[in-house]
Amino acid sequence: MWTLSVDDRIATLTLNRAEQKNSITPQVLAELRVMSQKIRDDRDIWAVILRTQGSQFSVGVDVIAIKQLVESEKEAFADGLRAMQACLDEFEALPQPTIAAMRGFCIGGGLLLALCCDFRIASRNARFSFPEVKRGIAVIMGTQRVTRTVGVARAKELILTGDLIHADEAGQIGLVTRVVDVDKFDEEVEAFAAKFRDLPPRTISIANEIIEKGQHMTLRESQDLEIALQSSLLGSHDMREGVVSFLEKRAPKFTGE
């Protein structure tokens, strides 16, 4: 279901379910978890592009999977949701920066998968919604992923109405990082990912961790975390190279060490 390719420090992780419009199943998520572990352990991967095959990013959780969930006993239902959420958690926790390449329909659980990425680049033809309430259920795999991205008011509007919004509106409310023209979509995604070929991966990972963890802390706690994590870079090749190259007025050559 998933394929992984690596080209010059940039990994492309692709879901290959075009005939099913890249719907999400428990099997898809379980395999994503395995792929996430593989990416995490590969020091030659400095950034990840999340793609899907075909014209639709994802129409959300597969209807058969939803049917099986809602027809199960309460305990089995809860266990199933926890298992699915854990797979997204594993992907979201990747130390490398992640970029979702989104076009066509980006719906429900598929949109939540994209919200696990650090960045979301959307084609202008992309469309977004959380239609679960129209099926009598709430968001399946992490409502707070929506809230922390667009805020409470916008999250309520999206989730409680189930309305479909266009890419430009998604960009305006911060649901996506940027919106690009259809004919420049792949070019823009690749160019954005290429930024991380020349940046120190450990520093990027630490800066990202400070942001992610710090938002749930007091200011003092987040400052202490910042000091602790920054201190772990002392003596590293890339920190020395960054400072020396600046003093020598040349482009740095980072190695990931």
C-alpha atoms as an extended CHARMM CRD file, in Angstrom:
* protein
*
       257  EXT
         1         1  MET       CA              0.0000000000        0.0000000000        0.0000000000  PROA      1               0.0000000000
         2         2  TRP       CA              2.8350000000        2.3760000000        0.8570000000  PROA      2               0.0000000000
         3         3  THR       CA              6.0190000000        2.9260000000       -1.1170000000  PROA      3               0.0000000000
         4         4  LEU       CA              9.0870000000        4.7790000000        0.1130000000  PROA      4               0.0000000000
         5         5  SER       CA             11.7790000000        6.2800000000       -2.0910000000  PROA      5               0.0000000000
         6         6  VAL       CA             14.7480000000        8.4400000000       -1.1310000000  PROA      6               0.0000000000
         7         7  ASP       CA             16.5260000000       10.9110000000       -3.3850000000  PROA      7               0.0000000000
         8         8  ASP       CA             19.3280000000       13.0890000000       -2.0720000000  PROA      8               0.0000000000
         9         9  ARG       CA             18.1280000000       13.2020000000        1.5520000000  PROA      9               0.0000000000
        10        10  ILE       CA             14.4510000000       13.7080000000        0.6530000000  PROA      10              0.0000000000
        11        11  ALA       CA             12.1030000000       10.7470000000        1.1840000000  PROA      11              0.0000000000
        12        12  THR       CA              8.7930000000       10.4230000000       -0.6360000000  PROA      12              0.0000000000
        13        13  LEU       CA              6.2140000000        8.2980000000        1.1600000000  PROA      13              0.0000000000
        14        14  THR       CA              3.3030000000        7.4400000000       -1.1420000000  PROA      14              0.0000000000
        15        15  LEU       CA             -0.0380000000        5.7800000000       -0.4420000000  PROA      15              0.0000000000
        16        16  ASN       CA             -1.0060000000        3.7160000000       -3.4850000000  PROA      16              0.0000000000
        17        17  ARG       CA             -4.7780000000        3.3020000000       -3.3000000000  PROA      17              0.0000000000
        18        18  ALA       CA             -5.8800000000        5.4500000000       -6.2200000000  PROA      18              0.0000000000
        19        19  GLU       CA             -8.7460000000        3.1140000000       -7.1490000000  PROA      19              0.0000000000
        20        20  GLN       CA            -10.1360000000        3.5320000000       -3.6240000000  PROA      20              0.0000000000
        21        21  LYS       CA             -9.4180000000        7.2910000000       -3.7420000000  PROA      21              0.0000000000
        22        22  ASN       CA             -6.7670000000        6.6690000000       -1.0830000000  PROA      22              0.0000000000
        23        23  SER       CA             -9.2760000000        5.8420000000        1.6180000000  PROA      23              0.0000000000
        24        24  ILE       CA             -7.8120000000        5.0020000000        5.0030000000  PROA      24              0.0000000000
        25        25  THR       CA             -8.1570000000        1.5410000000        6.5550000000  PROA      25              0.0000000000
        26        26  PRO       CA             -6.6820000000        0.0980000000        9.7670000000  PROA      26              0.0000000000
        27        27  GLN       CA             -4.2760000000       -1.8500000000        7.5340000000  PROA      27              0.0000000000
        28        28  VAL       CA             -3.1650000000        1.3540000000        5.8150000000  PROA      28              0.0000000000
        29        29  LEU       CA             -2.4420000000        2.9240000000        9.1980000000  PROA      29              0.0000000000
        30        30  ALA       CA             -0.6570000000       -0.1650000000       10.5420000000  PROA      30              0.0000000000
        31        31  GLU       CA              1.6440000000       -0.1450000000        7.5360000000  PROA      31              0.0000000000
        32        32  LEU       CA              2.1580000000        3.6020000000        7.9420000000  PROA      32              0.0000000000
        33        33  ARG       CA              3.3970000000        2.9160000000       11.4550000000  PROA      33              0.0000000000
        34        34  VAL       CA              5.9630000000        0.4450000000       10.1320000000  PROA      34              0.0000000000
        35        35  MET       CA              7.0960000000        2.9050000000        7.4730000000  PROA      35              0.0000000000
        36        36  SER       CA              7.3600000000        5.6570000000       10.0940000000  PROA      36              0.0000000000
        37        37  GLN       CA              9.7170000000        3.5280000000       12.1680000000  PROA      37              0.0000000000
        38        38  LYS       CA             11.8500000000        2.8740000000        9.0900000000  PROA      38              0.0000000000
        39        39  ILE       CA             12.0380000000        6.5920000000        8.2850000000  PROA      39              0.0000000000
        40        40  ARG       CA             12.8370000000        7.4990000000       11.8900000000  PROA      40              0.0000000000
        41        41  ASP       CA             15.8390000000        5.1640000000       11.9160000000  PROA      41              0.0000000000
        42        42  ASP       CA             17.2910000000        6.3140000000        8.5760000000  PROA      42              0.0000000000
        43        43  ARG       CA             19.8160000000        9.0770000000        9.2120000000  PROA      43              0.0000000000
        44        44  ASP       CA             20.1190000000        9.7000000000        5.4710000000  PROA      44              0.0000000000
        45        45  ILE       CA             16.5360000000       11.0090000000        5.3860000000  PROA      45              0.0000000000
        46        46  TRP       CA             16.4190000000       14.7170000000        6.2070000000  PROA      46              0.0000000000
        47        47  ALA       CA             12.8330000000       15.4800000000        5.1390000000  PROA      47              0.0000000000
        48        48  VAL       CA              9.7140000000       13.5770000000        4.0710000000  PROA      48              0.0000000000
        49        49  ILE       CA              7.0880000000       14.3230000000        1.4230000000  PROA      49              0.0000000000
        50        50  LEU       CA              3.7610000000       12.5860000000        2.0350000000  PROA      50              0.0000000000
        51        51  ARG       CA              1.9540000000       11.8860000000       -1.2310000000  PROA      51              0.0000000000
        52        52  THR       CA             -0.9190000000        9.7750000000       -2.4790000000  PROA      52              0.0000000000
        53        53  GLN       CA             -1.3760000000        8.2330000000       -5.9010000000  PROA      53              0.0000000000
        54        54  GLY       CA             -4.0610000000        9.4720000000       -8.2620000000  PROA      54              0.0000000000
        55        55  SER       CA             -6.0640000000       12.6890000000       -8.4210000000  PROA      55              0.0000000000
        56        56  GLN       CA             -7.4830000000       12.6430000000       -4.8580000000  PROA      56              0.0000000000
        57        57  PHE       CA             -5.3790000000       13.0590000000       -1.7400000000  PROA      57              0.0000000000
        58        58  SER       CA             -7.7790000000       10.9830000000        0.3810000000  PROA      58              0.0000000000
        59        59  VAL       CA            -11.5240000000       10.6640000000        0.8190000000  PROA      59              0.0000000000
        60        60  GLY       CA            -11.0650000000        9.6750000000        4.4640000000  PROA      60              0.0000000000
        61        61  VAL       CA            -11.5790000000        6.5110000000        6.4540000000  PROA      61              0.0000000000
        62        62  ASP       CA            -12.8920000000        3.6380000000        4.3350000000  PROA      62              0.0000000000
        63        63  VAL       CA            -16.6550000000        3.2150000000        4.7010000000  PROA      63              0.0000000000
        64        64  ILE       CA            -16.3370000000       -0.5180000000        5.3580000000  PROA      64              0.0000000000
        65        65  ALA       CA            -13.8690000000        0.1770000000        8.1700000000  PROA      65              0.0000000000
        66        66  ILE       CA            -16.2670000000        2.7490000000        9.6380000000  PROA      66              0.0000000000
        67        67  LYS       CA            -19.1310000000        0.2640000000        9.4350000000  PROA      67              0.0000000000
        68        68  GLN       CA            -17.1050000000       -2.3830000000       11.2510000000  PROA      68              0.0000000000
        69        69  LEU       CA            -16.1360000000        0.1080000000       13.9490000000  PROA      69              0.0000000000
        70        70  VAL       CA            -19.6310000000        1.4210000000       14.6600000000  PROA      70              0.0000000000
        71        71  GLU       CA            -21.1050000000       -2.0890000000       14.7280000000  PROA      71              0.0000000000
        72        72  SER       CA            -18.5770000000       -3.3490000000       17.2790000000  PROA      72              0.0000000000
        73        73  GLU       CA            -18.9850000000       -3.4870000000       21.0520000000  PROA      73              0.0000000000
        74        74  LYS       CA            -18.0120000000       -0.3820000000       23.0020000000  PROA      74              0.0000000000
        75        75  GLU       CA            -14.7040000000       -1.8060000000       24.2370000000  PROA      75              0.0000000000
        76        76  ALA       CA            -13.7160000000       -3.0570000000       20.7790000000  PROA      76              0.0000000000
        77        77  PHE       CA            -14.7410000000        0.2890000000       19.2800000000  PROA      77              0.0000000000
        78        78  ALA       CA            -12.5130000000        2.1730000000       21.7300000000  PROA      78              0.0000000000
        79        79  ASP       CA             -9.6030000000       -0.2220000000       21.1800000000  PROA      79              0.0000000000
        80        80  GLY       CA             -9.9310000000        0.1820000000       17.4190000000  PROA      80              0.0000000000
        81        81  LEU       CA             -9.8280000000        3.9570000000       17.6440000000  PROA      81              0.0000000000
        82        82  ARG       CA             -6.8250000000        3.8700000000       19.9810000000  PROA      82              0.0000000000
        83        83  ALA       CA             -4.9470000000        1.6090000000       17.5800000000  PROA      83              0.0000000000
        84        84  MET       CA             -5.6500000000        3.9080000000       14.6350000000  PROA      84              0.0000000000
        85        85  GLN       CA             -4.7170000000        7.0100000000       16.5990000000  PROA      85              0.0000000000
        86        86  ALA       CA             -1.4540000000        5.3860000000       17.7320000000  PROA      86              0.0000000000
        87        87  CYS       CA             -0.4250000000        4.9080000000       14.1060000000  PROA      87              0.0000000000
        88        88  LEU       CA             -0.9750000000        8.5820000000       13.3680000000  PROA      88              0.0000000000
        89        89  ASP       CA              0.8910000000        9.4890000000       16.5630000000  PROA      89              0.0000000000
        90        90  GLU       CA              3.9030000000        7.4670000000       15.3610000000  PROA      90              0.0000000000
        91        91  PHE       CA              3.9510000000        9.2710000000       12.0330000000  PROA      91              0.0000000000
        92        92  GLU       CA              3.3990000000       12.6840000000       13.6210000000  PROA      92              0.0000000000
        93        93  ALA       CA              6.3470000000       12.1220000000       15.9670000000  PROA      93              0.0000000000
        94        94  LEU       CA              8.9020000000       11.7140000000       13.1660000000  PROA      94              0.0000000000
        95        95  PRO       CA             11.9820000000       13.8520000000       13.8890000000  PROA      95              0.0000000000
        96        96  GLN       CA             12.3350000000       14.8050000000       10.2150000000  PROA      96              0.0000000000
        97        97  PRO       CA             10.1960000000       17.6620000000        8.8450000000  PROA      97              0.0000000000
        98        98  THR       CA              7.1920000000       16.2990000000        6.9590000000  PROA      98              0.0000000000
        99        99  ILE       CA              5.3210000000       17.8870000000        4.0560000000  PROA      99              0.0000000000
       100       100  ALA       CA              1.8830000000       16.7850000000        2.8510000000  PROA      100             0.0000000000
       101       101  ALA       CA              1.2850000000       17.2700000000       -0.8830000000  PROA      101             0.0000000000
       102       102  MET       CA             -2.4890000000       17.7490000000       -1.1530000000  PROA      102             0.0000000000
       103       103  ARG       CA             -4.7440000000       17.9230000000       -4.1960000000  PROA      103             0.0000000000
       104       104  GLY       CA             -8.2950000000       16.9380000000       -4.9630000000  PROA      104             0.0000000000
       105       105  PHE       CA            -10.4370000000       15.8290000000       -2.0480000000  PROA      105             0.0000000000
       106       106  CYS       CA             -8.8000000000       15.9120000000        1.4000000000  PROA      106             0.0000000000
       107       107  ILE       CA            -11.5110000000       14.5330000000        3.6240000000  PROA      107             0.0000000000
       108       108  GLY       CA            -11.9500000000       13.3550000000        7.2370000000  PROA      108             0.0000000000
       109       109  GLY       CA             -9.2870000000       10.8910000000        8.3070000000  PROA      109             0.0000000000
       110       110  GLY       CA             -7.2110000000       11.6910000000        5.2350000000  PROA      110             0.0000000000
       111       111  LEU       CA             -7.1360000000       15.3390000000        6.2440000000  PROA      111             0.0000000000
       112       112  LEU       CA             -6.1930000000       14.3500000000        9.7950000000  PROA      112             0.0000000000
       113       113  LEU       CA             -3.2820000000       12.3640000000        8.3580000000  PROA      113             0.0000000000
       114       114  ALA       CA             -2.1040000000       15.5160000000        6.5910000000  PROA      114             0.0000000000
       115       115  LEU       CA             -2.4750000000       17.4790000000        9.8360000000  PROA      115             0.0000000000
       116       116  CYS       CA              0.1490000000       15.1760000000       11.3260000000  PROA      116             0.0000000000
       117       117  CYS       CA              2.6420000000       16.7840000000        8.9350000000  PROA      117             0.0000000000
       118       118  ASP       CA              4.6400000000       19.8840000000        9.7910000000  PROA      118             0.0000000000
       119       119  PHE       CA              3.6920000000       21.5250000000        6.4960000000  PROA      119             0.0000000000
       120       120  ARG       CA              0.7660000000       21.1470000000        4.0770000000  PROA      120             0.0000000000
       121       121  ILE       CA              1.0510000000       22.3650000000        0.5110000000  PROA      121             0.0000000000
       122       122  ALA       CA             -2.2590000000       22.3510000000       -1.3310000000  PROA      122             0.0000000000
       123       123  SER       CA             -3.0580000000       22.5660000000       -5.0070000000  PROA      123             0.0000000000
       124       124  ARG       CA             -5.6280000000       25.2430000000       -5.7640000000  PROA      124             0.0000000000
       125       125  ASN       CA             -8.0760000000       22.4960000000       -6.8010000000  PROA      125             0.0000000000
       126       126  ALA       CA             -7.9810000000       20.8950000000       -3.3390000000  PROA      126             0.0000000000
       127       127  ARG       CA            -11.1420000000       20.6240000000       -1.2660000000  PROA      127             0.0000000000
       128       128  PHE       CA            -11.3570000000       19.9880000000        2.4830000000  PROA      128             0.0000000000
       129       129  SER       CA            -13.9580000000       18.8010000000        4.9620000000  PROA      129             0.0000000000
       130       130  PHE       CA            -14.7250000000       16.7810000000        8.0720000000  PROA      130             0.0000000000
       131       131  PRO       CA            -18.0930000000       15.2330000000        7.1140000000  PROA      131             0.0000000000
       132       132  GLU       CA            -18.2810000000       12.7570000000        9.9910000000  PROA      132             0.0000000000
       133       133  VAL       CA            -21.1110000000       14.5650000000       11.8060000000  PROA      133             0.0000000000
       134       134  LYS       CA            -23.2860000000       14.0000000000        8.7470000000  PROA      134             0.0000000000
       135       135  ARG       CA            -22.8100000000       10.2620000000        9.3410000000  PROA      135             0.0000000000
       136       136  GLY       CA            -23.7410000000       10.5620000000       13.0020000000  PROA      136             0.0000000000
       137       137  ILE       CA            -20.1810000000       10.2310000000       14.3110000000  PROA      137             0.0000000000
       138       138  ALA       CA            -17.5210000000       12.6570000000       15.5090000000  PROA      138             0.0000000000
       139       139  VAL       CA            -13.9940000000       13.0280000000       14.1430000000  PROA      139             0.0000000000
       140       140  ILE       CA            -12.3500000000        9.6260000000       14.3630000000  PROA      140             0.0000000000
       141       141  MET       CA             -8.6270000000       10.1860000000       14.8400000000  PROA      141             0.0000000000
       142       142  GLY       CA             -7.8830000000       13.3110000000       16.8300000000  PROA      142             0.0000000000
       143       143  THR       CA            -10.1150000000       16.3830000000       16.9670000000  PROA      143             0.0000000000
       144       144  GLN       CA             -7.3560000000       18.3540000000       18.7070000000  PROA      144             0.0000000000
       145       145  ARG       CA             -5.2140000000       18.0570000000       15.5970000000  PROA      145             0.0000000000
       146       146  VAL       CA             -7.7430000000       20.3600000000       13.9770000000  PROA      146             0.0000000000
       147       147  THR       CA             -8.1870000000       22.6810000000       16.9590000000  PROA      147             0.0000000000
       148       148  ARG       CA             -4.4950000000       23.2610000000       17.5350000000  PROA      148             0.0000000000
       149       149  THR       CA             -4.0230000000       24.0840000000       13.8440000000  PROA      149             0.0000000000
       150       150  VAL       CA             -6.9090000000       26.4920000000       13.1600000000  PROA      150             0.0000000000
       151       151  GLY       CA             -8.1410000000       27.4010000000       16.6520000000  PROA      151             0.0000000000
       152       152  VAL       CA            -11.3490000000       26.5720000000       18.4980000000  PROA      152             0.0000000000
       153       153  ALA       CA            -13.7460000000       28.7620000000       16.5090000000  PROA      153             0.0000000000
       154       154  ARG       CA            -12.6500000000       27.4990000000       13.0900000000  PROA      154             0.0000000000
       155       155  ALA       CA            -12.4140000000       23.9090000000       14.3130000000  PROA      155             0.0000000000
       156       156  LYS       CA            -16.0270000000       24.0780000000       15.4980000000  PROA      156             0.0000000000
       157       157  GLU       CA            -17.1460000000       25.5280000000       12.1780000000  PROA      157             0.0000000000
       158       158  LEU       CA            -15.3950000000       22.7860000000       10.2000000000  PROA      158             0.0000000000
       159       159  ILE       CA            -16.3180000000       19.8480000000       12.4300000000  PROA      159             0.0000000000
       160       160  LEU       CA            -19.8170000000       20.7690000000       13.6030000000  PROA      160             0.0000000000
       161       161  THR       CA            -21.0810000000       21.7240000000       10.1380000000  PROA      161             0.0000000000
       162       162  GLY       CA            -19.1380000000       19.2530000000        8.0010000000  PROA      162             0.0000000000
       163       163  ASP       CA            -18.9640000000       21.9250000000        5.2900000000  PROA      163             0.0000000000
       164       164  LEU       CA            -16.6290000000       21.5810000000        2.3170000000  PROA      164             0.0000000000
       165       165  ILE       CA            -14.1440000000       24.4310000000        1.8730000000  PROA      165             0.0000000000
       166       166  HSD       CA            -11.8520000000       25.3590000000       -1.0090000000  PROA      166             0.0000000000
       167       167  ALA       CA             -8.0730000000       25.6140000000       -0.9340000000  PROA      167             0.0000000000
       168       168  ASP       CA             -7.9330000000       29.4090000000       -0.7080000000  PROA      168             0.0000000000
       169       169  GLU       CA            -10.1250000000       29.4190000000        2.4000000000  PROA      169             0.0000000000
       170       170  ALA       CA             -8.0660000000       26.5860000000        3.8850000000  PROA      170             0.0000000000
       171       171  GLY       CA             -4.9960000000       28.7480000000        3.3830000000  PROA      171             0.0000000000
       172       172  GLN       CA             -6.6280000000       31.7790000000        4.9470000000  PROA      172             0.0000000000
       173       173  ILE       CA             -7.5220000000       29.9200000000        8.1490000000  PROA      173             0.0000000000
       174       174  GLY       CA             -4.1580000000       28.1450000000        8.4120000000  PROA      174             0.0000000000
       175       175  LEU       CA             -5.4290000000       24.6500000000        7.6720000000  PROA      175             0.0000000000
       176       176  VAL       CA             -2.7600000000       24.4520000000        4.9660000000  PROA      176             0.0000000000
       177       177  THR       CA              0.6440000000       26.1080000000        4.8920000000  PROA      177             0.0000000000
       178       178  ARG       CA              0.4040000000       27.4120000000        1.3550000000  PROA      178             0.0000000000
       179       179  VAL       CA             -1.7560000000       27.1370000000       -1.7510000000  PROA      179             0.0000000000
       180       180  VAL       CA             -0.1480000000       26.8260000000       -5.1900000000  PROA      180             0.0000000000
       181       181  ASP       CA             -1.3890000000       26.7480000000       -8.7620000000  PROA      181             0.0000000000
       182       182  VAL       CA             -2.2750000000       23.3490000000      -10.1930000000  PROA      182             0.0000000000
       183       183  ASP       CA              0.3360000000       23.5000000000      -12.9710000000  PROA      183             0.0000000000
       184       184  LYS       CA              3.1100000000       24.3230000000      -10.4820000000  PROA      184             0.0000000000
       185       185  PHE       CA              2.0340000000       21.9530000000       -7.7260000000  PROA      185             0.0000000000
       186       186  ASP       CA              4.7390000000       19.2680000000       -7.9700000000  PROA      186             0.0000000000
       187       187  GLU       CA              7.4180000000       21.8750000000       -8.6280000000  PROA      187             0.0000000000
       188       188  GLU       CA              6.4400000000       23.8610000000       -5.5390000000  PROA      188             0.0000000000
       189       189  VAL       CA              6.3230000000       20.7720000000       -3.3060000000  PROA      189             0.0000000000
       190       190  GLU       CA              9.7660000000       19.6380000000       -4.4400000000  PROA      190             0.0000000000
       191       191  ALA       CA             11.2210000000       23.1300000000       -4.0420000000  PROA      191             0.0000000000
       192       192  PHE       CA              9.8740000000       23.4310000000       -0.5150000000  PROA      192             0.0000000000
       193       193  ALA       CA             11.2660000000       20.0320000000        0.4830000000  PROA      193             0.0000000000
       194       194  ALA       CA             14.6270000000       20.9110000000       -1.0790000000  PROA      194             0.0000000000
       195       195  LYS       CA             15.1160000000       23.6190000000        1.5560000000  PROA      195             0.0000000000
       196       196  PHE       CA             15.8910000000       20.8790000000        4.0670000000  PROA      196             0.0000000000
       197       197  ARG       CA             18.7090000000       19.3690000000        1.9910000000  PROA      197             0.0000000000
       198       198  ASP       CA             20.9290000000       22.2470000000        3.0910000000  PROA      198             0.0000000000
       199       199  LEU       CA             19.7920000000       22.6530000000        6.6970000000  PROA      199             0.0000000000
       200       200  PRO       CA             21.2400000000       20.7450000000        9.7060000000  PROA      200             0.0000000000
       201       201  PRO       CA             18.8090000000       17.8920000000       10.4510000000  PROA      201             0.0000000000
       202       202  ARG       CA             19.4950000000       17.5850000000       14.1760000000  PROA      202             0.0000000000
       203       203  THR       CA             18.9500000000       21.3050000000       14.6580000000  PROA      203             0.0000000000
       204       204  ILE       CA             15.7360000000       21.1850000000       12.6430000000  PROA      204             0.0000000000
       205       205  SER       CA             14.5100000000       18.2280000000       14.6940000000  PROA      205             0.0000000000
       206       206  ILE       CA             15.3010000000       19.9340000000       17.9910000000  PROA      206             0.0000000000
       207       207  ALA       CA             13.7020000000       23.2180000000       16.9430000000  PROA      207             0.0000000000
       208       208  ASN       CA             10.5890000000       21.3140000000       15.8950000000  PROA      208             0.0000000000
       209       209  GLU       CA             10.4910000000       19.4400000000       19.2100000000  PROA      209             0.0000000000
       210       210  ILE       CA             10.7500000000       22.7100000000       21.1370000000  PROA      210             0.0000000000
       211       211  ILE       CA              7.7580000000       24.0840000000       19.2200000000  PROA      211             0.0000000000
       212       212  GLU       CA              5.6330000000       20.9520000000       19.5400000000  PROA      212             0.0000000000
       213       213  LYS       CA              6.2750000000       20.2780000000       23.2210000000  PROA      213             0.0000000000
       214       214  GLY       CA              6.5820000000       23.8920000000       24.2790000000  PROA      214             0.0000000000
       215       215  GLN       CA              3.0510000000       24.7950000000       23.2320000000  PROA      215             0.0000000000
       216       216  HSD       CA              1.7210000000       22.5740000000       26.0350000000  PROA      216             0.0000000000
       217       217  MET       CA              4.0460000000       24.0350000000       28.6970000000  PROA      217             0.0000000000
       218       218  THR       CA              4.3320000000       27.1940000000       30.7250000000  PROA      218             0.0000000000
       219       219  LEU       CA              6.7620000000       29.7960000000       29.3880000000  PROA      219             0.0000000000
       220       220  ARG       CA              9.3700000000       28.8450000000       31.9970000000  PROA      220             0.0000000000
       221       221  GLU       CA              9.0310000000       25.1330000000       31.2770000000  PROA      221             0.0000000000
       222       222  SER       CA              9.3780000000       25.7160000000       27.5510000000  PROA      222             0.0000000000
       223       223  GLN       CA             12.4710000000       27.8810000000       28.1030000000  PROA      223             0.0000000000
       224       224  ASP       CA             14.0660000000       25.1520000000       30.2350000000  PROA      224             0.0000000000
       225       225  LEU       CA             13.2800000000       22.5990000000       27.5160000000  PROA      225             0.0000000000
       226       226  GLU       CA             14.8310000000       24.8900000000       24.9310000000  PROA      226             0.0000000000
       227       227  ILE       CA             18.0420000000       25.1950000000       26.9440000000  PROA      227             0.0000000000
       228       228  ALA       CA             18.2620000000       21.4460000000       27.5420000000  PROA      228             0.0000000000
       229       229  LEU       CA             17.7100000000       20.4890000000       23.9240000000  PROA      229             0.0000000000
       230       230  GLN       CA             19.9640000000       23.2120000000       22.5370000000  PROA      230             0.0000000000
       231       231  SER       CA             22.7190000000       22.0860000000       24.8970000000  PROA      231             0.0000000000
       232       232  SER       CA             22.6510000000       18.6380000000       23.3060000000  PROA      232             0.0000000000
       233       233  LEU       CA             24.0130000000       20.1860000000       20.0950000000  PROA      233             0.0000000000
       234       234  LEU       CA             27.1770000000       21.4940000000       21.7420000000  PROA      234             0.0000000000
       235       235  GLY       CA             30.2880000000       20.0060000000       20.1750000000  PROA      235             0.0000000000
       236       236  SER       CA             28.4450000000       18.6770000000       17.1390000000  PROA      236             0.0000000000
       237       237  HSD       CA             29.9360000000       19.0480000000       13.6810000000  PROA      237             0.0000000000
       238       238  ASP       CA             26.9620000000       20.9180000000       12.2960000000  PROA      238             0.0000000000
       239       239  MET       CA             26.8700000000       23.5040000000       15.0890000000  PROA      239             0.0000000000
       240       240  ARG       CA             30.5770000000       24.1940000000       14.6400000000  PROA      240             0.0000000000
       241       241  GLU       CA             30.1900000000       24.2920000000       10.8730000000  PROA      241             0.0000000000
       242       242  GLY       CA             27.2710000000       26.6950000000       11.1050000000  PROA      242             0.0000000000
       243       243  VAL       CA             29.2370000000       29.1720000000       13.2310000000  PROA      243             0.0000000000
       244       244  VAL       CA             32.5490000000       28.8270000000       11.3570000000  PROA      244             0.0000000000
       245       245  SER       CA             30.9520000000       29.1400000000        7.9100000000  PROA      245             0.0000000000
       246       246  PHE       CA             29.1590000000       32.2960000000        9.0460000000  PROA      246             0.0000000000
       247       247  LEU       CA             32.4230000000       33.8260000000       10.2950000000  PROA      247             0.0000000000
       248       248  GLU       CA             34.1820000000       32.7910000000        7.0730000000  PROA      248             0.0000000000
       249       249  LYS       CA             31.3170000000       34.1800000000        4.9780000000  PROA      249             0.0000000000
       250       250  ARG       CA             30.7070000000       30.9620000000        3.0490000000  PROA      250             0.0000000000
       251       251  ALA       CA             27.8460000000       28.5120000000        2.6250000000  PROA      251             0.0000000000
       252       252  PRO       CA             27.8230000000       25.8260000000        5.3610000000  PROA      252             0.0000000000
       253       253  LYS       CA             28.2420000000       22.1620000000        4.5410000000  PROA      253             0.0000000000
       254       254  PHE       CA             26.1330000000       20.2140000000        6.9950000000  PROA      254             0.0000000000
       255       255  THR       CA             26.5830000000       16.4630000000        7.4050000000  PROA      255             0.0000000000
       256       256  GLY       CA             23.9230000000       15.5590000000        9.9460000000  PROA      256             0.0000000000
       257       257  GLU       CA             26.5410000000       14.9520000000       12.6300000000  PROA      257             0.0000000000
